[in-house]
Amino acid sequence: MTGPEARVAVVVPAAGRGERLGGGVPKALRPLGGRPMLVHAVQALARADLVSQIIVAAPPTLVEVVSRLLGPDVRVLAGGAERVDSVRGALRALDDDIRVVLVHDAARPLTPPSLVDAVAAAVLGGQPAVIPVLPVADTVKEVDAEGRVLRTPTRDGLRAVQTPQGFRREVLEAAYASSDDGPAVTDDAGLVERLGVPVTTIPGAEEAFKVTRPIDLVFAEALLARRPLAESGRS
């Protein structure tokens, strides 16, 4: 069990191109309210009470640019070709006394600090792996390669997963040590599940949606415009 004195770090893999969003720049650097999404995301992490260290994996050619954007309190390193490479590299850069690691999508720029603290607190309280989730509102169909419906799973047992996802450091490091085994997964909890480690869910936040398509950016702009100046980072 992780003691209350343990330090918490957040890893932000932000080296992806984000081609679905367009705009000609890496997704994490797309403007939102006049500032890059990554800046919004990192500032929310910095406002969380339990976070001690933030490490950002940036596009290799933009490390200095991102460092200037985020300031001296955030460590920025060159990300890898794939997300898994970026997280693995960031894990190696953690301070020695970090015991809890959160992994957060830069494309969730409006995630409230309270959700960050809730995930961290759950791991500090003894859970080896914790993810925030929301109930699935839409009916979901499983289809084959030709688009034919195979089945309709009941929504009662389905959840949409958000970030940050939190882990005991040794659990996440073990998951990434074996990440090359088996089929690709789309989140860090998926790697942990392969180890047979239980993953606990907590309620997520509507504001923590992922900005992936241009319409998501419209929603994010509208939500940001409704926030108080202190929360939006505007002056």
Contacts in CASP RR format, 6 or more apart in sequence:
PFRMAT RR
TARGET T0000
AUTHOR 0000-0000-0000
METHOD contacts of the structure
MODEL  1
MTGPEARVAVVVPAAGRGERLGGGVPKALRPLGGRPMLVHAVQALARADL
VSQIIVAAPPTLVEVVSRLLGPDVRVLAGGAERVDSVRGALRALDDDIRV
VLVHDAARPLTPPSLVDAVAAAVLGGQPAVIPVLPVADTVKEVDAEGRVL
RTPTRDGLRAVQTPQGFRREVLEAAYASSDDGPAVTDDAGLVERLGVPVT
TIPGAEEAFKVTRPIDLVFAEALLARRPLAESGRS
1 125 0 8 1.000
1 126 0 8 1.000
2 99 0 8 1.000
2 100 0 8 1.000
2 123 0 8 1.000
2 124 0 8 1.000
2 125 0 8 1.000
2 126 0 8 1.000
2 168 0 8 1.000
3 99 0 8 1.000
3 124 0 8 1.000
3 125 0 8 1.000
4 124 0 8 1.000
6 97 0 8 1.000
6 98 0 8 1.000
6 99 0 8 1.000
6 100 0 8 1.000
6 124 0 8 1.000
7 52 0 8 1.000
7 53 0 8 1.000
7 95 0 8 1.000
7 97 0 8 1.000
7 98 0 8 1.000
7 99 0 8 1.000
7 100 0 8 1.000
8 50 0 8 1.000
8 51 0 8 1.000
8 52 0 8 1.000
8 53 0 8 1.000
8 98 0 8 1.000
8 99 0 8 1.000
8 100 0 8 1.000
8 101 0 8 1.000
8 102 0 8 1.000
8 120 0 8 1.000
8 123 0 8 1.000
8 124 0 8 1.000
9 51 0 8 1.000
9 52 0 8 1.000
9 53 0 8 1.000
9 54 0 8 1.000
9 55 0 8 1.000
9 94 0 8 1.000
9 95 0 8 1.000
9 98 0 8 1.000
9 100 0 8 1.000
9 101 0 8 1.000
9 102 0 8 1.000
10 45 0 8 1.000
10 51 0 8 1.000
10 53 0 8 1.000
10 54 0 8 1.000
10 55 0 8 1.000
10 101 0 8 1.000
10 102 0 8 1.000
10 103 0 8 1.000
10 104 0 8 1.000
10 116 0 8 1.000
10 164 0 8 1.000
11 55 0 8 1.000
11 57 0 8 1.000
11 87 0 8 1.000
11 90 0 8 1.000
11 91 0 8 1.000
11 94 0 8 1.000
11 101 0 8 1.000
11 102 0 8 1.000
11 103 0 8 1.000
11 104 0 8 1.000
12 38 0 8 1.000
12 41 0 8 1.000
12 42 0 8 1.000
12 45 0 8 1.000
12 54 0 8 1.000
12 55 0 8 1.000
12 56 0 8 1.000
12 57 0 8 1.000
12 103 0 8 1.000
12 104 0 8 1.000
12 105 0 8 1.000
12 106 0 8 1.000
13 57 0 8 1.000
13 79 0 8 1.000
13 83 0 8 1.000
13 86 0 8 1.000
13 87 0 8 1.000
13 90 0 8 1.000
13 103 0 8 1.000
13 105 0 8 1.000
13 106 0 8 1.000
14 26 0 8 1.000
14 28 0 8 1.000
14 38 0 8 1.000
14 56 0 8 1.000
14 57 0 8 1.000
14 58 0 8 1.000
14 59 0 8 1.000
14 66 0 8 1.000
14 86 0 8 1.000
14 106 0 8 1.000
15 26 0 8 1.000
15 57 0 8 1.000
15 58 0 8 1.000
15 59 0 8 1.000
15 60 0 8 1.000
15 78 0 8 1.000
15 79 0 8 1.000
15 80 0 8 1.000
15 83 0 8 1.000
15 86 0 8 1.000
16 26 0 8 1.000
16 27 0 8 1.000
16 28 0 8 1.000
16 59 0 8 1.000
16 83 0 8 1.000
17 26 0 8 1.000
17 27 0 8 1.000
18 26 0 8 1.000
18 27 0 8 1.000
18 212 0 8 1.000
20 212 0 8 1.000
20 213 0 8 1.000
21 27 0 8 1.000
21 30 0 8 1.000
21 211 0 8 1.000
21 212 0 8 1.000
21 213 0 8 1.000
21 214 0 8 1.000
21 216 0 8 1.000
21 217 0 8 1.000
22 30 0 8 1.000
22 214 0 8 1.000
23 30 0 8 1.000
26 59 0 8 1.000
26 62 0 8 1.000
27 37 0 8 1.000
27 106 0 8 1.000
27 107 0 8 1.000
27 211 0 8 1.000
28 36 0 8 1.000
28 37 0 8 1.000
28 38 0 8 1.000
28 41 0 8 1.000
28 58 0 8 1.000
28 106 0 8 1.000
28 107 0 8 1.000
29 36 0 8 1.000
29 37 0 8 1.000
29 38 0 8 1.000
29 62 0 8 1.000
29 66 0 8 1.000
30 36 0 8 1.000
30 37 0 8 1.000
30 211 0 8 1.000
30 217 0 8 1.000
31 37 0 8 1.000
32 40 0 8 1.000
32 109 0 8 1.000
32 211 0 8 1.000
32 217 0 8 1.000
32 220 0 8 1.000
32 221 0 8 1.000
32 224 0 8 1.000
33 221 0 8 1.000
33 224 0 8 1.000
33 225 0 8 1.000
33 232 0 8 1.000
33 234 0 8 1.000
35 233 0 8 1.000
36 69 0 8 1.000
37 106 0 8 1.000
37 107 0 8 1.000
37 109 0 8 1.000
37 211 0 8 1.000
37 220 0 8 1.000
38 56 0 8 1.000
38 66 0 8 1.000
38 69 0 8 1.000
38 70 0 8 1.000
38 106 0 8 1.000
38 109 0 8 1.000
39 69 0 8 1.000
39 70 0 8 1.000
40 109 0 8 1.000
40 110 0 8 1.000
40 224 0 8 1.000
40 232 0 8 1.000
40 233 0 8 1.000
41 104 0 8 1.000
41 105 0 8 1.000
41 106 0 8 1.000
41 107 0 8 1.000
41 108 0 8 1.000
41 109 0 8 1.000
41 111 0 8 1.000
42 54 0 8 1.000
42 56 0 8 1.000
42 70 0 8 1.000
42 74 0 8 1.000
42 106 0 8 1.000
43 233 0 8 1.000
44 109 0 8 1.000
44 110 0 8 1.000
44 111 0 8 1.000
44 112 0 8 1.000
44 113 0 8 1.000
44 116 0 8 1.000
45 51 0 8 1.000
45 54 0 8 1.000
45 104 0 8 1.000
45 113 0 8 1.000
45 116 0 8 1.000
45 164 0 8 1.000
46 54 0 8 1.000
46 73 0 8 1.000
46 74 0 8 1.000
47 113 0 8 1.000
48 113 0 8 1.000
48 114 0 8 1.000
48 116 0 8 1.000
48 117 0 8 1.000
48 120 0 8 1.000
49 113 0 8 1.000
49 117 0 8 1.000
50 116 0 8 1.000
50 117 0 8 1.000
50 120 0 8 1.000
50 121 0 8 1.000
50 124 0 8 1.000
51 102 0 8 1.000
51 116 0 8 1.000
51 120 0 8 1.000
52 95 0 8 1.000
52 98 0 8 1.000
53 75 0 8 1.000
53 94 0 8 1.000
53 95 0 8 1.000
53 98 0 8 1.000
54 73 0 8 1.000
54 74 0 8 1.000
54 75 0 8 1.000
55 74 0 8 1.000
55 75 0 8 1.000
55 76 0 8 1.000
55 77 0 8 1.000
55 90 0 8 1.000
55 93 0 8 1.000
55 94 0 8 1.000
56 66 0 8 1.000
56 70 0 8 1.000
56 74 0 8 1.000
56 75 0 8 1.000
56 76 0 8 1.000
56 77 0 8 1.000
56 106 0 8 1.000
57 76 0 8 1.000
57 77 0 8 1.000
57 78 0 8 1.000
57 79 0 8 1.000
57 80 0 8 1.000
57 86 0 8 1.000
57 87 0 8 1.000
57 89 0 8 1.000
57 90 0 8 1.000
58 65 0 8 1.000
58 66 0 8 1.000
58 67 0 8 1.000
58 76 0 8 1.000
58 77 0 8 1.000
58 78 0 8 1.000
58 79 0 8 1.000
59 66 0 8 1.000
59 78 0 8 1.000
59 79 0 8 1.000
60 78 0 8 1.000
60 79 0 8 1.000
60 80 0 8 1.000
63 76 0 8 1.000
63 77 0 8 1.000
63 78 0 8 1.000
66 76 0 8 1.000
67 74 0 8 1.000
67 76 0 8 1.000
70 76 0 8 1.000
75 93 0 8 1.000
77 89 0 8 1.000
77 90 0 8 1.000
77 93 0 8 1.000
79 85 0 8 1.000
79 86 0 8 1.000
79 89 0 8 1.000
80 86 0 8 1.000
80 89 0 8 1.000
84 176 0 8 1.000
84 179 0 8 1.000
87 103 0 8 1.000
87 176 0 8 1.000
87 188 0 8 1.000
88 176 0 8 1.000
88 179 0 8 1.000
91 101 0 8 1.000
91 172 0 8 1.000
91 173 0 8 1.000
91 176 0 8 1.000
94 101 0 8 1.000
94 169 0 8 1.000
98 169 0 8 1.000
99 168 0 8 1.000
99 169 0 8 1.000
100 120 0 8 1.000
100 123 0 8 1.000
100 124 0 8 1.000
100 166 0 8 1.000
100 167 0 8 1.000
100 168 0 8 1.000
100 169 0 8 1.000
101 166 0 8 1.000
101 167 0 8 1.000
101 168 0 8 1.000
101 169 0 8 1.000
101 172 0 8 1.000
102 116 0 8 1.000
102 119 0 8 1.000
102 120 0 8 1.000
102 163 0 8 1.000
102 164 0 8 1.000
102 165 0 8 1.000
102 166 0 8 1.000
102 167 0 8 1.000
103 163 0 8 1.000
103 164 0 8 1.000
103 165 0 8 1.000
103 166 0 8 1.000
103 167 0 8 1.000
103 172 0 8 1.000
103 188 0 8 1.000
104 111 0 8 1.000
104 116 0 8 1.000
104 163 0 8 1.000
104 164 0 8 1.000
104 165 0 8 1.000
105 163 0 8 1.000
105 210 0 8 1.000
107 210 0 8 1.000
107 211 0 8 1.000
107 212 0 8 1.000
108 162 0 8 1.000
108 163 0 8 1.000
108 208 0 8 1.000
108 209 0 8 1.000
108 210 0 8 1.000
108 211 0 8 1.000
109 211 0 8 1.000
109 220 0 8 1.000
110 207 0 8 1.000
110 208 0 8 1.000
110 209 0 8 1.000
110 220 0 8 1.000
110 223 0 8 1.000
110 224 0 8 1.000
111 162 0 8 1.000
111 163 0 8 1.000
111 164 0 8 1.000
111 205 0 8 1.000
111 207 0 8 1.000
111 208 0 8 1.000
112 205 0 8 1.000
112 207 0 8 1.000
112 208 0 8 1.000
114 205 0 8 1.000
115 132 0 8 1.000
115 162 0 8 1.000
115 164 0 8 1.000
115 204 0 8 1.000
115 205 0 8 1.000
115 208 0 8 1.000
116 164 0 8 1.000
118 132 0 8 1.000
118 202 0 8 1.000
119 130 0 8 1.000
119 131 0 8 1.000
119 132 0 8 1.000
119 164 0 8 1.000
119 165 0 8 1.000
119 166 0 8 1.000
119 202 0 8 1.000
120 164 0 8 1.000
120 166 0 8 1.000
122 130 0 8 1.000
122 166 0 8 1.000
122 200 0 8 1.000
122 202 0 8 1.000
123 129 0 8 1.000
123 130 0 8 1.000
123 166 0 8 1.000
123 167 0 8 1.000
123 168 0 8 1.000
127 200 0 8 1.000
128 167 0 8 1.000
128 168 0 8 1.000
128 171 0 8 1.000
128 192 0 8 1.000
128 197 0 8 1.000
128 198 0 8 1.000
129 165 0 8 1.000
129 166 0 8 1.000
129 167 0 8 1.000
129 168 0 8 1.000
129 171 0 8 1.000
129 189 0 8 1.000
129 192 0 8 1.000
129 197 0 8 1.000
129 198 0 8 1.000
129 199 0 8 1.000
129 200 0 8 1.000
130 165 0 8 1.000
130 166 0 8 1.000
130 167 0 8 1.000
130 199 0 8 1.000
130 200 0 8 1.000
130 201 0 8 1.000
130 202 0 8 1.000
131 161 0 8 1.000
131 162 0 8 1.000
131 163 0 8 1.000
131 165 0 8 1.000
131 166 0 8 1.000
131 187 0 8 1.000
131 189 0 8 1.000
131 199 0 8 1.000
131 200 0 8 1.000
131 201 0 8 1.000
131 202 0 8 1.000
132 161 0 8 1.000
132 162 0 8 1.000
132 163 0 8 1.000
132 164 0 8 1.000
132 165 0 8 1.000
132 201 0 8 1.000
132 202 0 8 1.000
132 203 0 8 1.000
132 204 0 8 1.000
132 205 0 8 1.000
132 208 0 8 1.000
133 159 0 8 1.000
133 160 0 8 1.000
133 161 0 8 1.000
133 162 0 8 1.000
133 201 0 8 1.000
133 202 0 8 1.000
133 203 0 8 1.000
133 204 0 8 1.000
134 159 0 8 1.000
134 160 0 8 1.000
134 162 0 8 1.000
134 203 0 8 1.000
134 204 0 8 1.000
134 206 0 8 1.000
135 155 0 8 1.000
135 158 0 8 1.000
135 159 0 8 1.000
135 160 0 8 1.000
136 155 0 8 1.000
136 158 0 8 1.000
136 159 0 8 1.000
136 160 0 8 1.000
137 155 0 8 1.000
139 152 0 8 1.000
139 155 0 8 1.000
140 152 0 8 1.000
140 153 0 8 1.000
140 155 0 8 1.000
140 158 0 8 1.000
141 149 0 8 1.000
141 150 0 8 1.000
141 151 0 8 1.000
141 152 0 8 1.000
142 149 0 8 1.000
142 150 0 8 1.000
142 151 0 8 1.000
142 152 0 8 1.000
142 153 0 8 1.000
143 149 0 8 1.000
143 150 0 8 1.000
144 150 0 8 1.000
159 201 0 8 1.000
161 187 0 8 1.000
161 189 0 8 1.000
162 204 0 8 1.000
162 205 0 8 1.000
162 208 0 8 1.000
162 209 0 8 1.000
162 210 0 8 1.000
163 187 0 8 1.000
163 208 0 8 1.000
165 187 0 8 1.000
165 188 0 8 1.000
165 189 0 8 1.000
166 172 0 8 1.000
166 188 0 8 1.000
167 175 0 8 1.000
167 188 0 8 1.000
167 192 0 8 1.000
171 192 0 8 1.000
171 195 0 8 1.000
171 197 0 8 1.000
172 188 0 8 1.000
172 192 0 8 1.000
174 195 0 8 1.000
175 188 0 8 1.000
175 190 0 8 1.000
175 191 0 8 1.000
175 192 0 8 1.000
175 194 0 8 1.000
175 195 0 8 1.000
175 197 0 8 1.000
176 191 0 8 1.000
178 191 0 8 1.000
178 194 0 8 1.000
178 195 0 8 1.000
179 191 0 8 1.000
181 194 0 8 1.000
182 194 0 8 1.000
185 191 0 8 1.000
185 194 0 8 1.000
189 199 0 8 1.000
190 199 0 8 1.000
192 199 0 8 1.000
193 199 0 8 1.000
207 223 0 8 1.000
209 216 0 8 1.000
209 219 0 8 1.000
209 220 0 8 1.000
210 216 0 8 1.000
211 217 0 8 1.000
211 220 0 8 1.000
224 232 0 8 1.000
229 235 0 8 1.000
END
